[in-house]
């Protein structure tokens, strides 16, 4: 069953993330300049993140550390187990390379 969240655009998700980070920063009474200094990110990067604009994953992680929300990252990247049986199936489906026989000159 599809939820409303599944139909959001990338831009909508970026805006939601930026708004949540900004609101959390304000709730913790930290200004953008201090957040940038504490996280080691540039002030421009923090501003871009809060606006929902493109920034690096590193900036996101550094900012979430300072805001005490690294648990958000766990929901973004939950552990994925690899089943050895699935790996065997993938290996059997892989195209096989033909080995060329070398020509020998007489």
Wavefront OBJ file of the C-alpha trace (Angstrom):
o trace
v 0.000 0.000 0.000
v 1.530 3.311 -1.098
v 1.694 6.174 1.358
v 1.552 9.874 0.601
v 5.274 10.168 1.326
v 6.225 7.803 -1.491
v 4.941 10.270 -4.080
v 6.981 13.267 -2.995
v 9.525 14.689 -5.392
v 13.210 14.938 -4.583
v 12.785 18.692 -4.165
v 9.916 18.200 -1.713
v 12.027 15.785 0.381
v 14.942 18.242 0.359
v 12.625 21.024 1.540
v 11.183 18.838 4.313
v 14.669 17.833 5.481
v 15.858 21.435 5.405
v 12.817 22.657 7.342
v 13.289 19.941 9.970
v 16.972 20.789 10.410
v 16.215 24.519 10.654
v 13.399 23.928 13.180
v 15.605 21.659 15.282
v 18.436 24.209 15.222
v 16.056 26.964 16.348
v 14.585 24.688 19.043
v 18.110 24.140 20.376
v 18.721 27.911 20.273
v 21.709 27.662 17.905
v 22.196 30.183 15.122
v 23.450 29.185 11.680
v 26.886 30.674 12.269
v 27.417 28.676 15.485
v 26.077 25.490 13.888
v 28.530 25.926 11.027
v 31.437 26.538 13.409
v 30.570 23.615 15.692
v 30.010 21.181 12.837
v 33.017 22.205 10.768
v 30.750 23.011 7.815
v 30.745 26.358 6.068
v 27.995 28.855 6.816
v 26.980 28.656 3.141
v 26.645 24.865 3.393
v 24.415 25.140 6.475
v 22.252 27.757 4.751
v 21.958 25.582 1.634
v 21.056 22.524 3.724
v 18.296 24.414 5.526
v 16.938 25.748 2.220
v 16.727 22.228 0.863
v 19.425 22.880 -1.691
v 22.154 20.496 -2.733
v 24.925 19.916 -0.215
v 27.241 17.047 0.648
v 26.415 13.996 2.704
v 29.344 14.959 4.934
v 27.734 18.299 5.735
v 24.460 16.582 6.570
v 26.192 14.134 8.912
v 28.263 16.837 10.640
v 25.173 19.005 11.209
v 23.093 16.087 12.498
v 25.875 15.203 14.956
v 25.792 18.690 16.477
v 21.994 18.652 16.604
v 22.034 15.242 18.298
v 20.080 13.565 15.517
v 22.418 10.936 14.078
v 19.570 8.478 14.702
v 17.984 9.988 11.577
v 20.832 8.425 9.608
v 19.925 4.937 10.818
v 16.514 5.216 9.225
v 18.125 6.396 5.975
v 20.538 3.480 5.828
v 19.268 0.495 7.805
v 21.530 -2.561 7.792
v 21.010 -4.874 4.839
v 21.945 -8.524 5.159
v 23.283 -10.401 2.178
v 22.007 -13.925 1.809
v 24.701 -16.251 0.391
v 22.025 -18.043 -1.648
v 21.151 -14.807 -3.412
v 24.810 -14.230 -4.186
v 25.030 -17.707 -5.748
v 21.989 -16.981 -7.918
v 23.513 -13.694 -9.092
v 26.782 -15.392 -9.933
v 25.012 -18.033 -12.004
v 23.148 -15.339 -13.967
v 26.270 -13.354 -14.765
v 27.237 -13.504 -18.437
v 30.173 -15.756 -19.065
v 33.128 -14.476 -20.987
v 34.292 -16.439 -23.936
v 37.928 -17.273 -23.842
v 39.602 -16.702 -27.168
v 41.988 -19.289 -28.287
v 45.248 -17.767 -29.241
v 46.473 -18.406 -32.755
v 49.796 -19.984 -33.078
v 51.911 -19.151 -36.066
v 53.672 -22.018 -37.772
l 1 2 3 4 5 6 7 8 9 10 11 12 13 14 15 16 17 18 19 20 21 22 23 24 25 26 27 28 29 30 31 32 33 34 35 36 37 38 39 40 41 42 43 44 45 46 47 48 49 50 51 52 53 54 55 56 57 58 59 60 61 62 63 64 65 66 67 68 69 70 71 72 73 74 75 76 77 78 79 80 81 82 83 84 85 86 87 88 89 90 91 92 93 94 95 96 97 98 99 100 101 102 103 104 105 106
